[in-house]
Amino acid sequence: MTNKTIEYIPFRSIVKSEGISGVEILLRNPPRQAVLGNSEICTFSPRGYAVLDFGEEVCGGIEVTVQTLSNSSSRIRVTFGESLMEAMSSIGEKNATNDHSARDLVVAVSPYSNVRIGQTGFRFVRVEAVDSEIAFAGMRVVSELYNVRYKGSFESSDELLNQIWHVGARTVHLCMQDYLWDGIKRDRLVWIGDMHAEVSAIAAVFGYDPIVDNSLDLIKNYTPHFQWMNGIPSYSFWWLIIVRDWYMHTGDSSFIFKEKDYILSLISFVVNSIKSDGTDTFVCNLSNPEYVNDYQKYFIDWETYGTPESKSGFYAVLVMALKAASQIAIVLKASAVSAECESMVRFIRKMPLPNSENKQIAALMSLAELRDAQVVNDTVLSREPVADISSYLGYYTLLAKAKSGDVAGGIDIVKKYWGRMLELGATSFWESFDYVGSFDAIGIDQIVPNHKKGIHGDYGNYCYKGFRCSLCHGWACGPTPFLSNHVLGITPLEAGFKKVLVRPSLGNLDYVQGSYPTPYGNIEVRAKNVNGKLQTTIQAPSVIEIIE
């Protein structure tokens, strides 16, 4: 069991109730103990129910203190929801499910007992007495939160940006459970491709944490040699990228040396999957009946799955992985392997990969230097900048804008796209978000009238349609590392932060300040615009070489 803090916390508000007396009891914080003769109780009539709001996303469940029952076989139905309407839904309604974690349960209860119910991600919960009268002495949320200290920080003259940084940090924190999950309701899995953004956020907020090593190890242990992680070739590419990035942040090569044989075998498998005539032998184990073509093996994300442009994005990630593998091989003193990786990069850059107008694919090609960063930004990323952004690969759009020097444009996307989620009630960032469609939608904390669409139940696609969509999804935390690395401007140039580039980029901000964790302690930066000139103050451990 991972080291966690478990807290029992009162609900903040009652959204709706019927068939209940003493409903105000449900918001109190009485002892977690039934007491004989207690008259401060909340009584549910048969089919009586209450819908409660905790006020923010949480991982865990609820605990009810049952006082008395009118029937020895009394049961309660508990329905959790990341949105209000999900908590008021039944299985099958707008794709509501119990996938990965049960969120709609019927539980038998006993008199004078505490009953723990549920282990999922939620903000709202509906509690109903199924078939008899039940008196409760209390109800509370049971929060499970991984024990880790916030070391990094970010503050600017724009309060919305500050809030977005913190919500991104909290999103990845909630996903740090036994392993680094993708979601806390659905997608309680370690998806290596999705993990890259999460690891970037962990580095900026918490610094080194063993949950990263453990999660990398878990997938490696379940992926034999000459197979692809999670069944997806590009996810093995991301594994190599994460290993290199994590080494750059921590300076700890022990993981690399421990996994030396596996890493060298994986690099060989990747390189040998590309033939001298430019064809390849990649195979992806995902299946989707909507697409039956040769492009399915080039999986990058669901939005581009099976499309011709996915190949360009796939090969862009492959180039980034080969560059990472080359650096890892140098650490392992495998110079021949490093040279082989660099040779394959040159080979791929000569391949006739078509340009793409898709923002995410174009951004990946920019980051891999398969297209000019400035041209990509001017011709693709700056055209209707927020249109077609995704909560997952949107992070790489931000990185590509930073690579082109357009950090201000990245800030604008963060405020509009992720800021719009906050306007609709988000307290953690979502697996999928339709920015354009959102302006006709009702937020997650409201009851949706029959003639309206709810942003949760009526949107989404692929595996995240309707209520199945996760509203706390680690892959959506990209703004947090973007703001720390490119607005606060802190990037390691040598492993373990022995040499660091500190180059804040404020755009239209008046000031930015914050801290970034390193193995030697925090780097503290404050930068402000004074009469059009940037003034920067840096405090760092003496062993770190600062490059401005």
Secondary structure as UniProt FT lines:
FT   STRAND          4..9
FT   STRAND          13..21
FT   HELIX           23..27
FT   TURN            36..37
FT   STRAND          42..69
FT   TURN            72..73
FT   STRAND          75..81
FT   HELIX           84..87
FT   TURN            91..92
FT   HELIX           93..95
FT   STRAND          104..108
FT   TURN            111..112
FT   STRAND          113..129
FT   STRAND          134..146
FT   STRAND          153..156
FT   HELIX           159..175
FT   HELIX           192..205
FT   HELIX           210..221
FT   TURN            225..226
FT   HELIX           229..231
FT   HELIX           233..250
FT   HELIX           254..258
FT   HELIX           260..271
FT   TURN            272..273
FT   TURN            276..277
FT   TURN            289..290
FT   HELIX           294..297
FT   HELIX           302..304
FT   TURN            305..306
FT   TURN            308..309
FT   HELIX           310..331
FT   TURN            332..333
FT   HELIX           335..349
FT   HELIX           359..367
FT   TURN            368..369
FT   HELIX           373..376
FT   HELIX           377..381
FT   TURN            385..388
FT   TURN            391..393
FT   HELIX           394..403
FT   TURN            404..405
FT   HELIX           407..413
FT   HELIX           414..418
FT   HELIX           419..423
FT   TURN            424..425
FT   TURN            435..436
FT   HELIX           437..440
FT   STRAND          441..442
FT   TURN            444..445
FT   TURN            450..451
FT   STRAND          453..454
FT   TURN            455..458
FT   HELIX           462..464
FT   HELIX           466..468
FT   HELIX           474..476
FT   HELIX           479..482
FT   HELIX           483..487
FT   STRAND          490..492
FT   HELIX           495..497
FT   STRAND          499..502
FT   TURN            507..508
FT   STRAND          511..516
FT   TURN            519..520
FT   STRAND          523..530
FT   TURN            531..532
FT   STRAND          533..539
FT   TURN            542..543
FT   STRAND          545..547
//
